[in-house]
């Protein structure tokens, strides 16, 4: 049986007026992403911006749409395959629909999700995060590339970035100003001293330290850190390993998760699940199965039991 031709699918999502159409129009009409190939653009909502159908036709791009979430079915996509026989597919997704709904669809033979891209209006980001945080972070958790537009230097862009990294540390982010020119983020101002003999991580700063150490483990290689954490020991941990960490809320009370780094010690018998400890440890970058690659591994220098922080939950603001 002949193997079906592979058809990459690009899923572009984001809330209404977040810049999806502008982004796609630039990629398809101005940069000629697929000039030499048959492409299909499926739109799932109508925004203020529109496509030039004549220009799309000149570029060999067919345009179709779905009216509601129930209409975006495996059968509809199969019809698109049979009618248009595309070599590339772009889906301008409705940001109010769950991304997972689309990912769960059975795609036509050869189709595969190549990339999930999210567009964000920087001027409304904080308002959406305050009022629709769970829905926003659901989108970000699946995205591989996130384009912030309509940004300005006086916005807390590093905080924006940190909120997303809390749920998806692999996401790549680009920030553009109102003219579409790129904005280079200022260096992250960390609330602790990386040059100190012992890097003291305050209770309120645990989330910031966790994200920074995951993203830049080289900055902590061979250094000593000190912080308060709750002990977690799993049955499948190698002997002599535990995680001193904290519970973090990424979007809502229903989405609280435990974060921390593996810690190695010769005195594992001294630790019990859920006890609070003040840890001092040396950081090394090593492979560990739970990281699915390399990451920070702590080597315990000393620890003592302590009381829990006034605020047990960690936030990433």
Secondary structure, DSSP 4 states (H G I P E B T S, - for coil): -PPPPPEEEEEEE-STTSSHHHHHHIIIIIS-TTTTS-EEEEE-S--S----HHHHHHTTEEEEE-SSGGG--HHHHHHHHHHH--SEEEEE--TTS-HHHHHTSPPPTTEEEEEEEEEEETTTHHHHHHHSHHHHHHHHHH-SEEEEEEE-TTS-HHHHHHHHHTT-TT-EEEEEETTS-B-PPPPP--SS-TTSSEEE--GGGHHHHHHHHHH-GGGGTT-EEEEEEEEE--TTSPTTEEEEEEEEESSSGGGEEEEEEEEE-S-GGG--TT-EEEEEEEEEEEEEGGGTEEEEEEEEEEEEE-PPPSS-EE---
